[in-house]
Amino acid sequence: MSSTHEAGPELTEQTCQHLREELDVLREQRGELGPLSDDEVGDRGDAAEALRRADDAARIDARITEINRLLASGSPGPGPGIEPDDGLPDGSTVTLRFDDGATATLRAAALPESVPDSERDNALSLDSPLGRALAGASAGDTVSYDTPGGERQAEVVKIEPPA
């Protein structure tokens, strides 16, 4: 699989605004964590707190880096952990029948922030458990994916590539 990709569509101004707002919140959260030190010593409770703060800082720093990359490039790229030739193409429309009989039509998005607000309820992140489960699937397939309530299944009714 290739690690390079062609430039994707330009980010809309609405998407850029969402990203800038998220960036502001993340920078505030990062500032609240304060400086981190490898020298933090104390009881086990203090060590656990230091580890939690370090994990939070790493997560926040990674997202800040990703948002800065997105804003600088103007392109959503393949998304975290998504190779451009892997899985479901960004912008695909997927119709699924869930194990409870409900049917839903979802729009796959490498960058959920790129989906217009009016369509966000029907957005499917390519990096979500369901989005990853749909990689390589086609109509008639049944996919399994994890949810907080346990493993679920959905039948792929239809997959339409992006227009």
KAQUIPE-V387170 format. One record per pair of residues at least 4 apart in sequence whose C-alpha atoms are under 8 Angstrom apart, sorted by the first residue. I is the first residue (numbers start at 0). J is the second residue. If there is no record, write none. Layout:
BEGIN
i & j
I & J
I & J
END
This chain:
BEGIN
i & j
0 & 82
0 & 84
0 & 85
1 & 82
1 & 83
1 & 84
2 & 82
2 & 83
3 & 83
4 & 76
4 & 77
4 & 83
6 & 74
6 & 76
7 & 74
7 & 75
7 & 76
8 & 73
8 & 74
8 & 75
9 & 73
9 & 74
9 & 75
10 & 14
10 & 15
10 & 73
10 & 74
10 & 75
10 & 113
11 & 15
11 & 113
12 & 16
13 & 17
13 & 115
14 & 18
14 & 112
14 & 113
14 & 114
14 & 115
15 & 19
15 & 70
16 & 20
17 & 21
17 & 112
18 & 22
18 & 66
18 & 70
18 & 112
19 & 23
19 & 66
20 & 24
21 & 25
22 & 26
22 & 63
22 & 66
23 & 27
24 & 28
25 & 29
25 & 59
25 & 63
26 & 30
26 & 63
27 & 31
28 & 32
28 & 59
29 & 33
29 & 56
29 & 59
29 & 60
32 & 52
32 & 56
35 & 49
35 & 52
35 & 53
39 & 45
39 & 46
39 & 49
40 & 45
40 & 46
41 & 45
41 & 46
42 & 46
43 & 47
44 & 48
45 & 49
46 & 50
47 & 51
48 & 52
49 & 53
50 & 54
51 & 55
52 & 56
53 & 57
54 & 58
55 & 59
56 & 60
57 & 61
58 & 62
59 & 63
60 & 64
61 & 65
62 & 66
63 & 67
64 & 68
65 & 69
66 & 70
67 & 71
68 & 72
69 & 73
69 & 74
69 & 75
69 & 76
70 & 74
75 & 109
75 & 110
75 & 113
76 & 109
77 & 81
77 & 82
77 & 83
77 & 109
78 & 82
78 & 109
78 & 110
78 & 125
78 & 126
79 & 126
80 & 126
81 & 85
81 & 86
81 & 109
81 & 125
81 & 126
83 & 88
84 & 88
85 & 134
85 & 135
86 & 131
86 & 133
86 & 134
86 & 135
86 & 136
87 & 91
87 & 107
87 & 125
87 & 130
87 & 133
87 & 134
87 & 135
88 & 107
88 & 160
88 & 161
89 & 107
89 & 108
89 & 109
89 & 125
89 & 161
90 & 106
90 & 107
90 & 108
90 & 160
90 & 161
90 & 162
91 & 106
91 & 107
91 & 108
91 & 158
91 & 159
91 & 160
91 & 161
92 & 104
92 & 105
92 & 106
92 & 107
92 & 158
92 & 159
92 & 160
92 & 161
93 & 104
93 & 105
93 & 106
93 & 107
93 & 155
93 & 156
93 & 157
93 & 158
93 & 159
94 & 102
94 & 103
94 & 104
94 & 105
94 & 155
94 & 156
94 & 157
94 & 158
95 & 102
95 & 103
95 & 104
95 & 153
95 & 154
95 & 155
95 & 156
95 & 157
96 & 100
96 & 101
96 & 102
96 & 103
96 & 153
96 & 154
96 & 155
96 & 156
97 & 101
97 & 102
97 & 152
97 & 153
97 & 154
98 & 151
98 & 152
98 & 153
98 & 154
104 & 121
105 & 121
105 & 122
105 & 123
106 & 121
106 & 122
106 & 123
107 & 122
107 & 123
107 & 124
107 & 125
107 & 130
108 & 113
108 & 114
108 & 122
108 & 123
108 & 124
108 & 125
109 & 124
109 & 125
109 & 126
110 & 114
110 & 124
110 & 125
111 & 119
111 & 122
111 & 123
111 & 124
114 & 118
114 & 119
114 & 122
115 & 119
118 & 122
123 & 127
123 & 129
123 & 130
124 & 130
125 & 129
125 & 130
125 & 131
126 & 130
126 & 131
127 & 131
128 & 132
128 & 144
128 & 145
128 & 146
129 & 133
129 & 143
129 & 144
129 & 145
130 & 134
132 & 136
132 & 142
132 & 143
132 & 144
133 & 142
136 & 140
136 & 142
136 & 155
137 & 155
137 & 157
137 & 158
138 & 154
138 & 155
138 & 156
138 & 157
138 & 158
139 & 154
139 & 155
139 & 156
139 & 157
140 & 154
140 & 155
141 & 152
141 & 153
141 & 154
141 & 155
142 & 152
142 & 153
142 & 154
142 & 155
143 & 150
143 & 151
143 & 152
143 & 153
144 & 150
144 & 151
144 & 152
145 & 149
145 & 150
145 & 151
146 & 150
146 & 151
END
